Amino acid sequence: MKISWERLFPFLISIITTFLVAVFGVSPAISGLEKMLDGSITFTSIIIGFLGALLAILFLACLDLRL
């Protein structure tokens, strides 16, 4: 069975990233890291909420068309 590129790609990226972090190291003292994380979580929450509302609207619109 042939492994597709889409299934192999995440594993390759994670292995390469782990290797680079192990070799070069990462400094946990990044200035403003908490603000960046808070902002990214807020942005992601807004996007997920928007997509959820859009999905509900599309679902209800499809139900109305069937009736």
PQR file of N, CA, C, O and H, with PARSE charges and radii, in Angstrom:
ATOM      1  N   MET A   1       0.838  -1.175   0.000 -0.4000 1.5000
ATOM      2  CA  MET A   1       0.000   0.000   0.000 -0.0000 2.0000
ATOM      3  C   MET A   1       0.886   1.243   0.000  0.5500 1.7000
ATOM      4  O   MET A   1       1.783   1.381   0.831 -0.5500 1.4000
ATOM      5  N   LYS A   2       0.629   2.111  -0.912 -0.4000 1.5000
ATOM      6  CA  LYS A   2       1.426   3.326  -1.054 -0.0000 2.0000
ATOM      7  C   LYS A   2       0.960   4.384  -0.055  0.5500 1.7000
ATOM      8  O   LYS A   2      -0.237   4.643   0.076 -0.5500 1.4000
ATOM      9  H   LYS A   2      -0.100   1.998  -1.588  0.4000 1.0000
ATOM     10  N   ILE A   3       1.924   4.996   0.650 -0.4000 1.5000
ATOM     11  CA  ILE A   3       1.606   6.052   1.606 -0.0000 2.0000
ATOM     12  C   ILE A   3       1.557   7.374   0.854  0.5500 1.7000
ATOM     13  O   ILE A   3       2.495   7.738   0.145 -0.5500 1.4000
ATOM     14  H   ILE A   3       2.896   4.786   0.544  0.4000 1.0000
ATOM     15  N   SER A   4       0.460   8.075   1.021 -0.4000 1.5000
ATOM     16  CA  SER A   4       0.323   9.341   0.312 -0.0000 2.0000
ATOM     17  C   SER A   4       1.123  10.433   1.007  0.5500 1.7000
ATOM     18  O   SER A   4       1.444  10.329   2.190 -0.5500 1.4000
ATOM     19  H   SER A   4      -0.302   7.779   1.597  0.4000 1.0000
ATOM     20  N   TRP A   5       1.433  11.465   0.265 -0.4000 1.5000
ATOM     21  CA  TRP A   5       2.220  12.589   0.765 -0.0000 2.0000
ATOM     22  C   TRP A   5       1.484  13.309   1.892  0.5500 1.7000
ATOM     23  O   TRP A   5       2.116  13.795   2.830 -0.5500 1.4000
ATOM     24  H   TRP A   5       1.172  11.550  -0.696  0.4000 1.0000
ATOM     25  N   GLU A   6       0.153  13.384   1.811 -0.4000 1.5000
ATOM     26  CA  GLU A   6      -0.634  14.078   2.823 -0.0000 2.0000
ATOM     27  C   GLU A   6      -0.548  13.392   4.179  0.5500 1.7000
ATOM     28  O   GLU A   6      -0.632  14.057   5.212 -0.5500 1.4000
ATOM     29  H   GLU A   6      -0.360  12.990   1.049  0.4000 1.0000
ATOM     30  N   ARG A   7      -0.382  12.087   4.192 -0.4000 1.5000
ATOM     31  CA  ARG A   7      -0.268  11.360   5.454 -0.0000 2.0000
ATOM     32  C   ARG A   7       1.152  11.405   6.000  0.5500 1.7000
ATOM     33  O   ARG A   7       1.345  11.341   7.214 -0.5500 1.4000
ATOM     34  H   ARG A   7      -0.314  11.547   3.353  0.4000 1.0000
ATOM     35  N   LEU A   8       2.136  11.511   5.137 -0.4000 1.5000
ATOM     36  CA  LEU A   8       3.531  11.491   5.561 -0.0000 2.0000
ATOM     37  C   LEU A   8       4.039  12.878   5.943  0.5500 1.7000
ATOM     38  O   LEU A   8       4.942  12.995   6.772 -0.5500 1.4000
ATOM     39  H   LEU A   8       1.979  11.562   4.151  0.4000 1.0000
ATOM     40  N   PHE A   9       3.479  13.919   5.359 -0.4000 1.5000
ATOM     41  CA  PHE A   9       3.955  15.289   5.549 -0.0000 2.0000
ATOM     42  C   PHE A   9       3.964  15.742   7.012  0.5500 1.7000
ATOM     43  O   PHE A   9       4.975  16.297   7.441 -0.5500 1.4000
ATOM     44  H   PHE A   9       2.745  13.824   4.686  0.4000 1.0000
ATOM     45  N   PRO A  10       2.899  15.542   7.809 -0.5600 1.5000
ATOM     46  CA  PRO A  10       2.948  15.993   9.211  0.2800 2.0000
ATOM     47  C   PRO A  10       4.044  15.313  10.022  0.5500 1.7000
ATOM     48  O   PRO A  10       4.660  15.947  10.879 -0.5500 1.4000
ATOM     49  N   PHE A  11       4.293  14.045   9.766 -0.4000 1.5000
ATOM     50  CA  PHE A  11       5.341  13.342  10.493 -0.0000 2.0000
ATOM     51  C   PHE A  11       6.723  13.880  10.138  0.5500 1.7000
ATOM     52  O   PHE A  11       7.577  14.036  11.011 -0.5500 1.4000
ATOM     53  H   PHE A  11       3.793  13.530   9.070  0.4000 1.0000
ATOM     54  N   LEU A  12       6.938  14.161   8.867 -0.4000 1.5000
ATOM     55  CA  LEU A  12       8.230  14.709   8.455 -0.0000 2.0000
ATOM     56  C   LEU A  12       8.470  16.086   9.056  0.5500 1.7000
ATOM     57  O   LEU A  12       9.568  16.373   9.532 -0.5500 1.4000
ATOM     58  H   LEU A  12       6.244  14.035   8.158  0.4000 1.0000
ATOM     59  N   ILE A  13       7.458  16.934   9.038 -0.4000 1.5000
ATOM     60  CA  ILE A  13       7.597  18.274   9.609 -0.0000 2.0000
ATOM     61  C   ILE A  13       7.878  18.188  11.104  0.5500 1.7000
ATOM     62  O   ILE A  13       8.727  18.922  11.611 -0.5500 1.4000
ATOM     63  H   ILE A  13       6.566  16.701   8.652  0.4000 1.0000
ATOM     64  N   SER A  14       7.181  17.304  11.820 -0.4000 1.5000
ATOM     65  CA  SER A  14       7.407  17.196  13.262 -0.0000 2.0000
ATOM     66  C   SER A  14       8.785  16.636  13.578  0.5500 1.7000
ATOM     67  O   SER A  14       9.409  17.060  14.551 -0.5500 1.4000
ATOM     68  H   SER A  14       6.492  16.708  11.408  0.4000 1.0000
ATOM     69  N   ILE A  15       9.272  15.700  12.785 -0.4000 1.5000
ATOM     70  CA  ILE A  15      10.615  15.152  13.005 -0.0000 2.0000
ATOM     71  C   ILE A  15      11.672  16.213  12.739  0.5500 1.7000
ATOM     72  O   ILE A  15      12.619  16.347  13.514 -0.5500 1.4000
ATOM     73  H   ILE A  15       8.765  15.355  11.995  0.4000 1.0000
ATOM     74  N   ILE A  16      11.526  16.961  11.664 -0.4000 1.5000
ATOM     75  CA  ILE A  16      12.492  18.020  11.344 -0.0000 2.0000
ATOM     76  C   ILE A  16      12.472  19.105  12.412  0.5500 1.7000
ATOM     77  O   ILE A  16      13.528  19.579  12.831 -0.5500 1.4000
ATOM     78  H   ILE A  16      10.757  16.852  11.035  0.4000 1.0000
ATOM     79  N   THR A  17      11.282  19.502  12.857 -0.4000 1.5000
ATOM     80  CA  THR A  17      11.170  20.531  13.894 -0.0000 2.0000
ATOM     81  C   THR A  17      11.784  20.060  15.202  0.5500 1.7000
ATOM     82  O   THR A  17      12.490  20.823  15.860 -0.5500 1.4000
ATOM     83  H   THR A  17      10.424  19.116  12.516  0.4000 1.0000
ATOM     84  N   THR A  18      11.528  18.823  15.586 -0.4000 1.5000
ATOM     85  CA  THR A  18      12.109  18.277  16.814 -0.0000 2.0000
ATOM     86  C   THR A  18      13.620  18.239  16.730  0.5500 1.7000
ATOM     87  O   THR A  18      14.302  18.557  17.704 -0.5500 1.4000
ATOM     88  H   THR A  18      10.954  18.203  15.051  0.4000 1.0000
ATOM     89  N   PHE A  19      14.151  17.857  15.587 -0.4000 1.5000
ATOM     90  CA  PHE A  19      15.599  17.815  15.409 -0.0000 2.0000
ATOM     91  C   PHE A  19      16.204  19.212  15.522  0.5500 1.7000
ATOM     92  O   PHE A  19      17.221  19.398  16.190 -0.5500 1.4000
ATOM     93  H   PHE A  19      13.596  17.598  14.796  0.4000 1.0000
ATOM     94  N   LEU A  20      15.582  20.193  14.870 -0.4000 1.5000
ATOM     95  CA  LEU A  20      16.103  21.563  14.923 -0.0000 2.0000
ATOM     96  C   LEU A  20      16.042  22.142  16.336  0.5500 1.7000
ATOM     97  O   LEU A  20      16.961  22.847  16.753 -0.5500 1.4000
ATOM     98  H   LEU A  20      14.755  20.042  14.327  0.4000 1.0000
ATOM     99  N   VAL A  21      14.985  21.858  17.063 -0.4000 1.5000
ATOM    100  CA  VAL A  21      14.877  22.342  18.442 -0.0000 2.0000
ATOM    101  C   VAL A  21      15.926  21.671  19.317  0.5500 1.7000
ATOM    102  O   VAL A  21      16.511  22.319  20.186 -0.5500 1.4000
ATOM    103  H   VAL A  21      14.239  21.286  16.723  0.4000 1.0000
ATOM    104  N   ALA A  22      16.170  20.385  19.101 -0.4000 1.5000
ATOM    105  CA  ALA A  22      17.168  19.676  19.902 -0.0000 2.0000
ATOM    106  C   ALA A  22      18.575  20.185  19.611  0.5500 1.7000
ATOM    107  O   ALA A  22      19.396  20.279  20.523 -0.5500 1.4000
ATOM    108  H   ALA A  22      15.695  19.859  18.396  0.4000 1.0000
ATOM    109  N   VAL A  23      18.861  20.511  18.364 -0.4000 1.5000
ATOM    110  CA  VAL A  23      20.205  20.960  17.998 -0.0000 2.0000
ATOM    111  C   VAL A  23      20.443  22.405  18.424  0.5500 1.7000
ATOM    112  O   VAL A  23      21.455  22.705  19.056 -0.5500 1.4000
ATOM    113  H   VAL A  23      18.194  20.435  17.624  0.4000 1.0000
ATOM    114  N   PHE A  24      19.524  23.296  18.085 -0.4000 1.5000
ATOM    115  CA  PHE A  24      19.733  24.719  18.328 -0.0000 2.0000
ATOM    116  C   PHE A  24      19.175  25.191  19.665  0.5500 1.7000
ATOM    117  O   PHE A  24      19.609  26.223  20.178 -0.5500 1.4000
ATOM    118  H   PHE A  24      18.701  23.052  17.571  0.4000 1.0000
ATOM    119  N   GLY A  25      18.248  24.478  20.227 -0.4000 1.5000
ATOM    120  CA  GLY A  25      17.636  24.874  21.493 -0.0000 2.0000
ATOM    121  C   GLY A  25      16.659  26.018  21.300  0.5500 1.7000
ATOM    122  O   GLY A  25      16.703  26.741  20.305 -0.5500 1.4000
ATOM    123  H   GLY A  25      17.896  23.640  19.811  0.4000 1.0000
ATOM    124  N   VAL A  26      15.782  26.161  22.271 -0.4000 1.5000
ATOM    125  CA  VAL A  26      14.790  27.223  22.221 -0.0000 2.0000
ATOM    126  C   VAL A  26      14.815  27.946  23.555  0.5500 1.7000
ATOM    127  O   VAL A  26      14.781  27.323  24.616 -0.5500 1.4000
ATOM    128  H   VAL A  26      15.747  25.573  23.079  0.4000 1.0000
ATOM    129  N   SER A  27      14.874  29.244  23.488 -0.4000 1.5000
ATOM    130  CA  SER A  27      14.861  30.050  24.703 -0.0000 2.0000
ATOM    131  C   SER A  27      13.415  30.309  25.106  0.5500 1.7000
ATOM    132  O   SER A  27      12.666  30.919  24.343 -0.5500 1.4000
ATOM    133  H   SER A  27      14.902  29.749  22.625  0.4000 1.0000
ATOM    134  N   PRO A  28      13.009  29.858  26.291 -0.5600 1.5000
ATOM    135  CA  PRO A  28      11.624  30.071  26.701  0.2800 2.0000
ATOM    136  C   PRO A  28      11.331  31.501  27.125  0.5500 1.7000
ATOM    137  O   PRO A  28      10.175  31.848  27.366 -0.5500 1.4000
ATOM    138  N   ALA A  29      12.358  32.335  27.219 -0.4000 1.5000
ATOM    139  CA  ALA A  29      12.179  33.714  27.674 -0.0000 2.0000
ATOM    140  C   ALA A  29      11.929  34.651  26.493  0.5500 1.7000
ATOM    141  O   ALA A  29      12.703  35.580  26.260 -0.5500 1.4000
ATOM    142  H   ALA A  29      13.297  32.053  27.023  0.4000 1.0000
ATOM    143  N   ILE A  30      10.865  34.410  25.761 -0.4000 1.5000
ATOM    144  CA  ILE A  30      10.499  35.269  24.640 -0.0000 2.0000
ATOM    145  C   ILE A  30       9.640  36.397  25.189  0.5500 1.7000
ATOM    146  O   ILE A  30       8.650  36.149  25.878 -0.5500 1.4000
ATOM    147  H   ILE A  30      10.237  33.655  25.951  0.4000 1.0000
ATOM    148  N   SER A  31      10.008  37.609  24.892 -0.4000 1.5000
ATOM    149  CA  SER A  31       9.244  38.741  25.419 -0.0000 2.0000
ATOM    150  C   SER A  31       7.884  38.833  24.732  0.5500 1.7000
ATOM    151  O   SER A  31       7.791  38.776  23.506 -0.5500 1.4000
ATOM    152  H   SER A  31      10.811  37.810  24.332  0.4000 1.0000
ATOM    153  N   GLY A  32       6.838  38.976  25.534 -0.4000 1.5000
ATOM    154  CA  GLY A  32       5.491  39.106  24.993 -0.0000 2.0000
ATOM    155  C   GLY A  32       4.860  37.803  24.557  0.5500 1.7000
ATOM    156  O   GLY A  32       3.885  37.814  23.805 -0.5500 1.4000
ATOM    157  H   GLY A  32       6.914  39.023  26.530  0.4000 1.0000
ATOM    158  N   LEU A  33       5.397  36.666  25.016 -0.4000 1.5000
ATOM    159  CA  LEU A  33       4.866  35.371  24.591 -0.0000 2.0000
ATOM    160  C   LEU A  33       3.432  35.174  25.079  0.5500 1.7000
ATOM    161  O   LEU A  33       2.592  34.662  24.338 -0.5500 1.4000
ATOM    162  H   LEU A  33       6.189  36.657  25.627  0.4000 1.0000
ATOM    163  N   GLU A  34       3.147  35.573  26.308 -0.4000 1.5000
ATOM    164  CA  GLU A  34       1.795  35.396  26.840 -0.0000 2.0000
ATOM    165  C   GLU A  34       0.777  36.222  26.058  0.5500 1.7000
ATOM    166  O   GLU A  34      -0.334  35.759  25.799 -0.5500 1.4000
ATOM    167  H   GLU A  34       3.828  35.990  26.910  0.4000 1.0000
ATOM    168  N   LYS A  35       1.151  37.434  25.686 -0.4000 1.5000
ATOM    169  CA  LYS A  35       0.232  38.277  24.911 -0.0000 2.0000
ATOM    170  C   LYS A  35      -0.008  37.687  23.524  0.5500 1.7000
ATOM    171  O   LYS A  35      -1.123  37.735  23.003 -0.5500 1.4000
ATOM    172  H   LYS A  35       2.053  37.810  25.896  0.4000 1.0000
ATOM    173  N   MET A  36       1.052  37.127  22.930 -0.4000 1.5000
ATOM    174  CA  MET A  36       0.896  36.495  21.619 -0.0000 2.0000
ATOM    175  C   MET A  36      -0.024  35.286  21.712  0.5500 1.7000
ATOM    176  O   MET A  36      -0.892  35.101  20.859 -0.5500 1.4000
ATOM    177  H   MET A  36       1.958  37.088  23.353  0.4000 1.0000
ATOM    178  N   LEU A  37       0.158  34.463  22.736 -0.4000 1.5000
ATOM    179  CA  LEU A  37      -0.689  33.287  22.904 -0.0000 2.0000
ATOM    180  C   LEU A  37      -2.137  33.686  23.173  0.5500 1.7000
ATOM    181  O   LEU A  37      -3.057  33.086  22.618 -0.5500 1.4000
ATOM    182  H   LEU A  37       0.863  34.613  23.429  0.4000 1.0000
ATOM    183  N   ASP A  38      -2.347  34.690  24.017 -0.4000 1.5000
ATOM    184  CA  ASP A  38      -3.711  35.159  24.280 -0.0000 2.0000
ATOM    185  C   ASP A  38      -4.366  35.680  23.007  0.5500 1.7000
ATOM    186  O   ASP A  38      -5.536  35.399  22.748 -0.5500 1.4000
ATOM    187  H   ASP A  38      -1.599  35.177  24.469  0.4000 1.0000
ATOM    188  N   GLY A  39      -3.627  36.426  22.224 -0.4000 1.5000
ATOM    189  CA  GLY A  39      -4.165  36.950  20.972 -0.0000 2.0000
ATOM    190  C   GLY A  39      -4.490  35.860  19.975  0.5500 1.7000
ATOM    191  O   GLY A  39      -5.522  35.915  19.306 -0.5500 1.4000
ATOM    192  H   GLY A  39      -2.676  36.654  22.434  0.4000 1.0000
ATOM    193  N   SER A  40      -3.618  34.865  19.868 -0.4000 1.5000
ATOM    194  CA  SER A  40      -3.872  33.785  18.913 -0.0000 2.0000
ATOM    195  C   SER A  40      -5.051  32.925  19.354  0.5500 1.7000
ATOM    196  O   SER A  40      -5.823  32.459  18.516 -0.5500 1.4000
ATOM    197  H   SER A  40      -2.780  34.820  20.412  0.4000 1.0000
ATOM    198  N   ILE A  41      -5.200  32.709  20.661 -0.4000 1.5000
ATOM    199  CA  ILE A  41      -6.346  31.943  21.152 -0.0000 2.0000
ATOM    200  C   ILE A  41      -7.640  32.710  20.902  0.5500 1.7000
ATOM    201  O   ILE A  41      -8.639  32.119  20.493 -0.5500 1.4000
ATOM    202  H   ILE A  41      -4.573  33.087  21.342  0.4000 1.0000
ATOM    203  N   THR A  42      -7.632  34.009  21.140 -0.4000 1.5000
ATOM    204  CA  THR A  42      -8.821  34.825  20.896 -0.0000 2.0000
ATOM    205  C   THR A  42      -9.185  34.825  19.416  0.5500 1.7000
ATOM    206  O   THR A  42     -10.353  34.661  19.063 -0.5500 1.4000
ATOM    207  H   THR A  42      -6.820  34.490  21.473  0.4000 1.0000
ATOM    208  N   PHE A  43      -8.200  35.006  18.559 -0.4000 1.5000
ATOM    209  CA  PHE A  43      -8.443  35.019  17.114 -0.0000 2.0000
ATOM    210  C   PHE A  43      -8.992  33.679  16.642  0.5500 1.7000
ATOM    211  O   PHE A  43      -9.936  33.634  15.853 -0.5500 1.4000
ATOM    212  H   PHE A  43      -7.251  35.138  18.846  0.4000 1.0000
ATOM    213  N   THR A  44      -8.405  32.590  17.123 -0.4000 1.5000
ATOM    214  CA  THR A  44      -8.867  31.262  16.735 -0.0000 2.0000
ATOM    215  C   THR A  44     -10.293  31.019  17.217  0.5500 1.7000
ATOM    216  O   THR A  44     -11.101  30.429  16.500 -0.5500 1.4000
ATOM    217  H   THR A  44      -7.639  32.626  17.764  0.4000 1.0000
ATOM    218  N   SER A  45     -10.602  31.470  18.424 -0.4000 1.5000
ATOM    219  CA  SER A  45     -11.963  31.311  18.951 -0.0000 2.0000
ATOM    220  C   SER A  45     -12.976  32.071  18.106  0.5500 1.7000
ATOM    221  O   SER A  45     -14.069  31.570  17.846 -0.5500 1.4000
ATOM    222  H   SER A  45      -9.946  31.949  19.006  0.4000 1.0000
ATOM    223  N   ILE A  46     -12.623  33.262  17.682 -0.4000 1.5000
ATOM    224  CA  ILE A  46     -13.524  34.048  16.835 -0.0000 2.0000
ATOM    225  C   ILE A  46     -13.754  33.346  15.499  0.5500 1.7000
ATOM    226  O   ILE A  46     -14.886  33.274  15.020 -0.5500 1.4000
ATOM    227  H   ILE A  46     -11.734  33.669  17.893  0.4000 1.0000
ATOM    228  N   ILE A  47     -12.693  32.836  14.903 -0.4000 1.5000
ATOM    229  CA  ILE A  47     -12.817  32.141  13.617 -0.0000 2.0000
ATOM    230  C   ILE A  47     -13.669  30.888  13.759  0.5500 1.7000
ATOM    231  O   ILE A  47     -14.527  30.630  12.915 -0.5500 1.4000
ATOM    232  H   ILE A  47     -11.774  32.895  15.292  0.4000 1.0000
ATOM    233  N   ILE A  48     -13.447  30.103  14.814 -0.4000 1.5000
ATOM    234  CA  ILE A  48     -14.229  28.880  15.021 -0.0000 2.0000
ATOM    235  C   ILE A  48     -15.696  29.222  15.251  0.5500 1.7000
ATOM    236  O   ILE A  48     -16.577  28.538  14.731 -0.5500 1.4000
ATOM    237  H   ILE A  48     -12.750  30.313  15.500  0.4000 1.0000
ATOM    238  N   GLY A  49     -15.968  30.268  16.022 -0.4000 1.5000
ATOM    239  CA  GLY A  49     -17.350  30.691  16.237 -0.0000 2.0000
ATOM    240  C   GLY A  49     -18.015  31.142  14.954  0.5500 1.7000
ATOM    241  O   GLY A  49     -19.177  30.818  14.707 -0.5500 1.4000
ATOM    242  H   GLY A  49     -15.252  30.823  16.445  0.4000 1.0000
ATOM    243  N   PHE A  50     -17.288  31.887  14.136 -0.4000 1.5000
ATOM    244  CA  PHE A  50     -17.828  32.340  12.855 -0.0000 2.0000
ATOM    245  C   PHE A  50     -18.138  31.152  11.948  0.5500 1.7000
ATOM    246  O   PHE A  50     -19.196  31.110  11.320 -0.5500 1.4000
ATOM    247  H   PHE A  50     -16.345  32.150  14.337  0.4000 1.0000
ATOM    248  N   LEU A  51     -17.229  30.197  11.876 -0.4000 1.5000
ATOM    249  CA  LEU A  51     -17.456  29.032  11.022 -0.0000 2.0000
ATOM    250  C   LEU A  51     -18.608  28.178  11.539  0.5500 1.7000
ATOM    251  O   LEU A  51     -19.373  27.623  10.750 -0.5500 1.4000
ATOM    252  H   LEU A  51     -16.369  30.231  12.386  0.4000 1.0000
ATOM    253  N   GLY A  52     -18.735  28.070  12.860 -0.4000 1.5000
ATOM    254  CA  GLY A  52     -19.856  27.322  13.427 -0.0000 2.0000
ATOM    255  C   GLY A  52     -21.191  27.964  13.098  0.5500 1.7000
ATOM    256  O   GLY A  52     -22.145  27.270  12.746 -0.5500 1.4000
ATOM    257  H   GLY A  52     -18.114  28.520  13.501  0.4000 1.0000
ATOM    258  N   ALA A  53     -21.267  29.286  13.211 -0.4000 1.5000
ATOM    259  CA  ALA A  53     -22.504  29.991  12.869 -0.0000 2.0000
ATOM    260  C   ALA A  53     -22.806  29.861  11.383  0.5500 1.7000
ATOM    261  O   ALA A  53     -23.960  29.675  10.996 -0.5500 1.4000
ATOM    262  H   ALA A  53     -20.492  29.850  13.497  0.4000 1.0000
ATOM    263  N   LEU A  54     -21.777  29.957  10.551 -0.4000 1.5000
ATOM    264  CA  LEU A  54     -21.962  29.818   9.110 -0.0000 2.0000
ATOM    265  C   LEU A  54     -22.455  28.421   8.754  0.5500 1.7000
ATOM    266  O   LEU A  54     -23.325  28.265   7.898 -0.5500 1.4000
ATOM    267  H   LEU A  54     -20.840  30.108  10.866  0.4000 1.0000
ATOM    268  N   LEU A  55     -21.906  27.418   9.403 -0.4000 1.5000
ATOM    269  CA  LEU A  55     -22.329  26.043   9.152 -0.0000 2.0000
ATOM    270  C   LEU A  55     -23.787  25.840   9.545  0.5500 1.7000
ATOM    271  O   LEU A  55     -24.537  25.174   8.831 -0.5500 1.4000
ATOM    272  H   LEU A  55     -21.199  27.544  10.099  0.4000 1.0000
ATOM    273  N   ALA A  56     -24.190  26.411  10.676 -0.4000 1.5000
ATOM    274  CA  ALA A  56     -25.589  26.294  11.103 -0.0000 2.0000
ATOM    275  C   ALA A  56     -26.525  26.984  10.118  0.5500 1.7000
ATOM    276  O   ALA A  56     -27.592  26.454   9.806 -0.5500 1.4000
ATOM    277  H   ALA A  56     -23.581  26.952  11.256  0.4000 1.0000
ATOM    278  N   ILE A  57     -26.144  28.147   9.630 -0.4000 1.5000
ATOM    279  CA  ILE A  57     -26.976  28.867   8.661 -0.0000 2.0000
ATOM    280  C   ILE A  57     -27.099  28.075   7.364  0.5500 1.7000
ATOM    281  O   ILE A  57     -28.190  27.965   6.804 -0.5500 1.4000
ATOM    282  H   ILE A  57     -25.278  28.578   9.884  0.4000 1.0000
ATOM    283  N   LEU A  58     -25.994  27.526   6.889 -0.4000 1.5000
ATOM    284  CA  LEU A  58     -26.043  26.732   5.658 -0.0000 2.0000
ATOM    285  C   LEU A  58     -26.872  25.471   5.842  0.5500 1.7000
ATOM    286  O   LEU A  58     -27.606  25.071   4.939 -0.5500 1.4000
ATOM    287  H   LEU A  58     -25.108  27.615   7.344  0.4000 1.0000
ATOM    288  N   PHE A  59     -26.761  24.847   7.002 -0.4000 1.5000
ATOM    289  CA  PHE A  59     -27.533  23.640   7.278 -0.0000 2.0000
ATOM    290  C   PHE A  59     -29.026  23.947   7.277  0.5500 1.7000
ATOM    291  O   PHE A  59     -29.818  23.212   6.687 -0.5500 1.4000
ATOM    292  H   PHE A  59     -26.164  25.172   7.736  0.4000 1.0000
ATOM    293  N   LEU A  60     -29.403  25.032   7.937 -0.4000 1.5000
ATOM    294  CA  LEU A  60     -30.819  25.407   7.965 -0.0000 2.0000
ATOM    295  C   LEU A  60     -31.321  25.824   6.587  0.5500 1.7000
ATOM    296  O   LEU A  60     -32.473  25.559   6.245 -0.5500 1.4000
ATOM    297  H   LEU A  60     -28.759  25.630   8.415  0.4000 1.0000
ATOM    298  N   ALA A  61     -30.483  26.464   5.803 -0.4000 1.5000
ATOM    299  CA  ALA A  61     -30.882  26.849   4.452 -0.0000 2.0000
ATOM    300  C   ALA A  61     -31.114  25.615   3.588  0.5500 1.7000
ATOM    301  O   ALA A  61     -32.046  25.588   2.784 -0.5500 1.4000
ATOM    302  H   ALA A  61     -29.547  26.680   6.080  0.4000 1.0000
ATOM    303  N   CYS A  62     -30.284  24.606   3.745 -0.4000 1.5000
ATOM    304  CA  CYS A  62     -30.468  23.370   2.977 -0.0000 2.0000
ATOM    305  C   CYS A  62     -31.735  22.643   3.407  0.5500 1.7000
ATOM    306  O   CYS A  62     -32.416  22.045   2.573 -0.5500 1.4000
ATOM    307  H   CYS A  62     -29.527  24.628   4.398  0.4000 1.0000
ATOM    308  N   LEU A  63     -32.061  22.687   4.698 -0.4000 1.5000
ATOM    309  CA  LEU A  63     -33.298  22.060   5.159 -0.0000 2.0000
ATOM    310  C   LEU A  63     -34.518  22.777   4.602  0.5500 1.7000
ATOM    311  O   LEU A  63     -35.505  22.132   4.250 -0.5500 1.4000
ATOM    312  H   LEU A  63     -31.508  23.173   5.374  0.4000 1.0000
ATOM    313  N   ASP A  64     -34.464  24.095   4.516 -0.4000 1.5000
ATOM    314  CA  ASP A  64     -35.588  24.856   3.970 -0.0000 2.0000
ATOM    315  C   ASP A  64     -35.787  24.565   2.492  0.5500 1.7000
ATOM    316  O   ASP A  64     -36.923  24.563   2.016 -0.5500 1.4000
ATOM    317  H   ASP A  64     -33.661  24.619   4.802  0.4000 1.0000
ATOM    318  N   LEU A  65     -34.719  24.321   1.762 -0.4000 1.5000
ATOM    319  CA  LEU A  65     -34.844  24.034   0.334 -0.0000 2.0000
ATOM    320  C   LEU A  65     -35.485  22.675   0.098  0.5500 1.7000
ATOM    321  O   LEU A  65     -36.165  22.482  -0.910 -0.5500 1.4000
ATOM    322  H   LEU A  65     -33.797  24.322   2.149  0.4000 1.0000
ATOM    323  N   ARG A  66     -35.281  21.738   1.004 -0.4000 1.5000
ATOM    324  CA  ARG A  66     -35.848  20.400   0.834 -0.0000 2.0000
ATOM    325  C   ARG A  66     -37.348  20.378   1.104  0.5500 1.7000
ATOM    326  O   ARG A  66     -38.065  19.537   0.561 -0.5500 1.4000
ATOM    327  H   ARG A  66     -34.729  21.895   1.823  0.4000 1.0000
ATOM    328  N   LEU A  67     -37.824  21.293   1.934 -0.4000 1.5000
ATOM    329  CA  LEU A  67     -39.257  21.305   2.277 -0.0000 2.0000
ATOM    330  C   LEU A  67     -40.037  21.944   1.218  0.5500 1.7000
ATOM    331  O   LEU A  67     -41.259  22.047   1.327 -0.5500 1.4000
ATOM    332  H   LEU A  67     -37.242  21.976   2.375  0.4000 1.0000
TER
END
